[in-house]
Amino acid sequence: MPRFIAVPIGQGDAFFLEHEGISVLIDGGRSRSAFPSLFRRFTHADGVDVAICTHNDADHANGILGFLEDGLKCNELWLPARWLSALPSVLKPFVDVADELLRDIHESRTASNRERDNLDPSSLEEYVDCISTTEPSGSVEEHSVADQRWPEPFIQMLEQAESWENYQQLHASWTLDGLYCRRFARYSALSLGQVKLLWSAIDAASRIRAIATAAFHRGIPVRWFEFDSANPSGGKLALHPINAREIARVRPLAGPLLNWLALTVSNRESLVYWSPSTKHVPGVLFTADSDLVGFKLPSYLDGSIVTAPHHGSESNRKAYMAVAKSSNGQTPIIWVRSDGRYRSRPGATFVNLADRKFCTICRQCYGGSTQKQAVRFYARKGVWIRYPASIKCSCR
């Protein structure tokens, strides 16, 4: 029976879909250790045909890493192509990567861009607003990833990559006056914001290398999807991207590693996937943290499940308007929101939607809490039907 489940993870997104002979996991939430048991408990499955990570935020990517490390079945892994471009850099020893990122931060602050300097970003999410997203031009060497294989030059690097497992233990000691800045004396003038930016970038690099090496050592084929709002392509008949294209060749990273890592966590470049409606199963639109701006949505979303962009955040209010334009209002859209406990989410736009809404956890008016729930639907005669235990949204 076709079914959809929002797994009630502690924070972030984790969605399971099974229909048309394929099972799919879209993201896995923030907890690397807790997700595998949650997946088994709520899906009653031992794995999926396709696991997808939409972008490099911890509350989407960490659970995917835990899923892979736990040994759950995965026939294919779909990842953003920017990760592959960055792999030769992030597979280097920890000290070499940290040194490169420090150099990038130093050069960013000394660049003659007053507006960017005044922003003083302290995380990759903030830093991405300070950089250009223009892709490098010109003739550069490309590597084949046809038939879901790793580029030949990357294989030895993946086999020999050193573990970063203990790098987080250094975080507490590598402060402004600590060991790290003494080792790299030319960066001793780091501000607190720059230190936070450094560790945000290191965390992003760690997620990329950990997921890639886990897939490589398990022999899981990987498909790579490059953000491309104009020419989406690839995937499978039952699931395909609508703001990305599947690539057969990859370009090496060009420009500062810091900039490239920032783009991997960009909400705007979250990969969006569509499971089209069929005679027997309505559609499902997986929006991740995207603002849904600049690309074409499916023409008919009535009766479909749509995951709430960025957990119902008000900053993504334009996304709800974009979805509304793809509906004629005859059959309500079913919004499914996955999140942790936040006072600021969902925003007013989500709360005021007239469509059907379901949350893994709702925000209560006076700070009260509700129990996490798995949001479950099954399809019958072309309609999504909720399981009786899945309670409608009560966010206020």
ABEGO torsion letter per residue (X at the ends): XBBBBBBBBABEBBBBBBBGGBBBBBEAEABAAAAAAAAAAAAGBAEBABBBBABABAAAAAAAAAAAAAGBBBABBBBBAAAAAAAAAAABBAAAAAAAAAAAAAAAAABBBAAAAAAGBABAAAAAAABBABBBBEBBBBBBABGGBBBAAAAAAAAABBBAAAAAAAAAABBAABAAAAABAAAAABBAAAAAAAAAAAAAAAAAAAAAAAAAAAGBBBBBBBBBAABBBEEBAABBBAABBBBABBBBBBEBAAAAAAAAABAAABBBBBBBBBAABBBBBBAEABAGBGBBBBABABGBBBBBBGGGBAAAAAAAAAAAAABAGABBBBBBBBBBBBAAOBBAAAAABABBBBBABBBBAAGBBBBBBBBBBBBBGGBBBBBAABBBBABX
